[in-house]
Amino acid sequence: QVQLVESGGGLVQAGGSLRLSCSMSGGTFSRYAVGWFRQAPGKSREFVGSISRSGGSAYYDDSVRGRITISRDNANHSVSVQLNDLRPEDTGVYYCGAEATAFWDTGASTNSRDMDYWGKGTLVTVSS
């Protein structure tokens, strides 16, 4: 019943920016921390960043820290990630995942296996 849909991917030149969005339907959005992961061709899905249920805490991988901001709008059931100064190594399919967190307000797990729901992804291609 729960569905996640990513949007906002595309082709961008190195140094450019993209804003990706993840929208949830069919569930209680505020019950889930949301993580962003990316997967490059031939590689495993890796953690990019996450945001807590309330939006009060966000966490970022070292590979993107300083170039990323994740925010959420619980009223609109959406999470967005602003990616700046994009580099070719940022290329990949970006997925949002929702993780139910019962007792604490923290970011989603950095382990993709802990996500309860996934979107189908949106492709980000950064050209050099």
Helices and strands as residue ranges (DSSP letters): E 3-7, E 10-13, E 18-25, G 29-31, E 32-39, E 46-51, E 58-60, E 68-73, G 74-76, E 78-83, G 88-90, E 92-100, G 112-114, E 117-118, E 122-127
